[in-house]
Amino acid sequence: MSINTFKRAVVAGAIGTLFLGVAATGALAADIKERSIKLPIVNQLDHPQGLGAKKFADVVSAKSGGKLKVKIFPGGTLGGEQQVASAMQGGTVEASMMSPAQLVGMIKEFVLLDFPFAFANEREADFVLDGPVGKKLLDKMPEKGLVGLVYMEQGYRSITNSKRPIQKMEDIQGLKIRTILNPLYIDMLNTLGANAVPMPFPELYTAMESKAVDGQENPYSTAEASKFYEVQKYMSNTRHIYNPQMLLVSKKFWDGLSADEKKIIQDAAVEARDYQRKVAREMDQKSRQELIKHGMQINDIAPAELQRMRDKVKPVVDKYAAQVGQPLVKEFQAELEKARVAAK
């Protein structure tokens, strides 16, 4: 190659590189706008929910060059889940994290994930949630003004109370137990002999402190992060329902995003999901030990007693399975069976 030919090639390469750089900069400027995204949660920032929200915010910021800013509002400062979901439908709140159980009032099929004692372990839950059944449920959200991005983890719910340990099913009898605003949860607790008291999470601590309710049901991490050990003496490891946590956005907000912005948010959601599940599972037993350190008495329950509880609430499962419809219930059960076969 001659010197002149080499020079021409270098100049051409430089111009091409410059052009691509300018084009990329122009695309970035055109496709990613400066946006502020409100993301309220009911738990604190040191809770697995808060850690997942923080990871999502950090990744969104990094992938957008700081243009998309997610502002987290922890501790229910913008209201309980039902209030936040309504605000998202109206477009005044852009994003949130909550259990699908909170949305059963508008998307009845989500009750499928609340069937008591359905998931034997987290591996089964991941298999079903990240598979066709999980996607089918997310696909029902846009018509209700919401867009589901990914499933994270809340964990297994167990019962705390201020009166007595639960060693057998009869020990639940007569306890006033706060639960979420979800008919299946209310029916399940009442069937087990409790008096179910539905109320928003931000009101719960005060209700337990004033003895308006005797207890509640949530994972270890929630009990620890919310300092329930200050107003509850006993926690019994019923693990009656596995709760996924969902990262979702307002459809009004989503529809206003460019394709590049949607990709950034969806990719960040997946990255945050994988991180959050890992953290949530690591924290579960740590939270149990912290609760014990703070004086809470925690007991496990004999498998035979848990089976009695499972048998007792079977009519509740049957009732809500009929509402969901047998085709989807059968698909859910088939996915569970696939998960169990894959684990062998």
N, C-alpha and C positions, 0 to 999 in steps of 0.2 A: 504494500500500500504506500502511495506517495505521501509526502508531508502534507500537501494541499488536500488530498483526499481524506487523510486522517483528521485534519482540522475541521473539514466540512462535516465529518461524522460526529466529532465532538460537539460542534455547534448545534447540529441537528438534534443530538441526544439531549443537550442542555435545554434547547427550546421545548422539546417534547416533555421533558421532566417538569419544566416550568409550567407548561400548559396543563399537564395533569394535576399539578399542585394547585393551580388557580381554579381548575374545574372542581377538584375535591373540596376546596375552600368554599367555592360558590355553592356546591351541593349541600355542604354542611350548613351554610347560612340560610339556604332556601328551605331545607327540610327539617331543621331543628330550631324551634323558636324558644325564647326565654319563657319558661312556664313555672308557676308555683303550684305544687300539688299537695293538698291537705290530706293527711293520712291519720285519722283518729283511731285509737285502740282503747279497750277498757282496762288493760293491764298496764303494769309499769314497764319502764325500759329495760330493767334487769330480768324480766320474765322472758321465757322463750318467745312469746309473741312479740315483745318489744325488741328482742335481739334480731328476730327475723325482719321486722320492720326497718330497723337500723341498717341491716345488711342490704336490704332492697334499696333504701335511700342512697347508701354509699355507692352501690353499683350503678344505679341510674345516673347519679352525678358524674361518675367516672366515665361512663360510656357516652354521655352527652356533652362532655367537655364543660360541665358545670352549668349548662343551660337549663336542664330540667332539675328543679330543686324540690325534693320531697320533704315536707315539714311534718314531723310526727307530733301528735297531740295525745300523750299517754294518760292513763288513769281515768278514762271516761270524762275528760274535761269538755268534750263536745256532745256528751250524752251517751246513753246505752246503745246497744247494737241496733235495736229496732229504730230508734231515732236517727242513727247514722245512716242506716240503709235507706230510710225515707229521704234523707238529705241527698244521698247519692242519686237516687232516682230523679230528684229535682235538679241535680247538677250543681248544688252549692257545696258539696264535698266530693272530691275527685277519687279518693281511694280509701280502702280500709282493710282490716283483717278481722274475720269473725268465723265462728263455727257455722257450717251449712245448716245446723239445727236451728239457727236464728232466723232462717229464711223459709222455713217450712210453711209459714202462713201464706206466702206468695208462690212458692214452688213446692207443691206437696210431695213430689218424688224424692226430695232430699231426706225425707223421713227414713228412707231405706238405710241410710248410713247410721241411723240412731238405733237400729234394732238391738235390744239388750243382748250382751254376750255374743255378738256376731263375729267379731274379729278376735281370734285366739292370741294374736301377737301383731306387732307393728309391721312385720314382713308381709303378712296377709293384707293389711290395710294399704300399704304402698302398692301392692300388686293390683288391687281392685281400683284404687283411686287414680293411678296413673294409666290405667287401661281403658277399654272401651266403655265400661259402665260409668267410670268417673267422667269421661269426656261427654257422654250422653247427658249426664246431669248438668254439666257446665253449659251445654248447648241450649238448655232451657232458660238460661238467665237473660239473654239480650231482650227477649220480648217483655221482660219485667223491668227493663231500664238499667240492667247491671251486666257486667262482663266479668266472668270468672277467669283468672289467669292460671293459678296453680293451687294445689292442696298442700298445706304445711301440716304441722302437728300441734294439737293441744294436749293430747294424752288421754290416759284412762281415768275416768271419773270415779271417785270413791267418796264415801259419806263421812263427814265430820259432824260432831254434835257436842253439846255441853253437858249431857246427862249421863250417858253410859256407853261402854264399848259395845259394838255389835258383834256378837259371837255366833248368833244364829238368827234366822229370819224373824223370829218373834221379838227380838230386841229392837226391831225397827218400829214395832207397833206404837202408834200414838205420837211419834216424834214429829214436830213441825219442821219440815225440811224445805228450805228455799230451793227452787229450781228455776230453769229458764222458761221463757214464755213459749212453751212448745207442748202441745196436747199429749204427745206420746210420753214425755218425761213426767207430766202430771199423772197420767193414767198408770204408768209404771210404778211410781212411788206410792200412790194410793193403793194399788193392788198389793204391794208389799206390806201394807199396813200403816204407812206414814200418812201424815196430813201434808200434802204438797202445797207449797206457797210460792207461786210464780212472782218474780219481781226482777227489775233491772239490776244488773251487777253493781253499779255504783251505789246502790242503796243497801247492799247486803251487809257490809261490816257493821253499820249502825243498827241494823235490824237484829243482828246476833248480839251486839253489845247491850241492847235494851231488852233482850230476851223476847222480842216479838217473834223470832223463830228460834228453834233449838239448834239448827244446824244447816248444812248445805252439802252439795256434792260437786266436787271439782278435782282435777289432778293435784298431786303433791306440789308441783311448781307454783300453781295458782295460790294454794293455801299458804305457801311460804312467802311468796312475793307480796301477798296482800296482808301478811302478818295475822292470819286467822288464829294462830296459836295464842294470841292475846285474849281472844274471846271464845275459844273452843278448846276443850280438854282432850277429846277423843277423836281419833281418825281410824276408820276400819276399812281395810283394803278390799272393798267390794268389786272394784274394776268392772262395774256393771255396763258402762258404755265407753267405747273408744271415740274420742272426738278428733276429727280432722280440724284443721284451721284453714280457712280459705283466704287467699289474697285476691281481692276483687276491685274493680274500678267502675265508675259511673259510665254508662253507655253514652250519655251526652258528652262527657269529657273524651271518651275513647273515639267517638265519631269525628271529633274535631282534630284528631292527631294525624300527622303525615304517616306514610308507610314506614319511614325511618324511625320516627318517634315510637310507633307501635312496636317495632322490632326491638328497640332498646329496652322498652318497658317489659316486653315478654321475655327477652333473654335475661334481664335482671331478675325477673320473678323466678325463673328456673334456677338460677344461681343461688338466689336467696333461699329457695325451697330446700335445696340440697344441704346448705349450711344449717338452716333452721332445724331441720329434722335431726341432724347429727347432734346439735347443741341441746335440743329438747330431750333427747334420749340420754345424753350424758348427765343432764341436770336432774333427771327424774329421781334417781337414788340419792343424789347429793341433797336434793330438797327434802327427801324423807329423813335423812340424818339430821339436817338442820332443824326440822320440826321437832324431832326427838330432843335435840339439844336445848330447844326452847321450852321443853316441858310437856309437849304433846305426847299422849300415850297412843301408840300406833299398834294395831294388831292385824294379823292375817286371819283369814277365815278358812275353815276346813273345806276341802273340795266337795264333800258331801253336802254341806250347807249351801255352797254356791250353786250346786246342782238343784237343790230345792228352790232357790230363788229363780233360777233359770226356768224351771218347770212352772213356777207360780205365775211368771209373767208371759208365758207362751200365748195365752189368749190376747194379750196386748199386742204382741207381734203379729198374730193372725189378723187382728182388727185392722192394723195399719197396712199390712201386706195386701189386704183386699182393696184398700183405698188406692194404693200405688198401682195395682194391676199385676196379674200373674206373669205376663211375659217379662216384665222388667225384674220382678222378684226372682224368677227362674234364671235369668241372665246373671243376676247378682250372685245367686247361690252357685251357679256354674263357675263363675270367676273365682269364688272362694275355694271351690274344690280344686281348680287348676293351681291355685296358689299352694294348697296343701300337698298336691302331688309333686309340684316343682321343688318343694322344700325337702322331700324325702331323698 
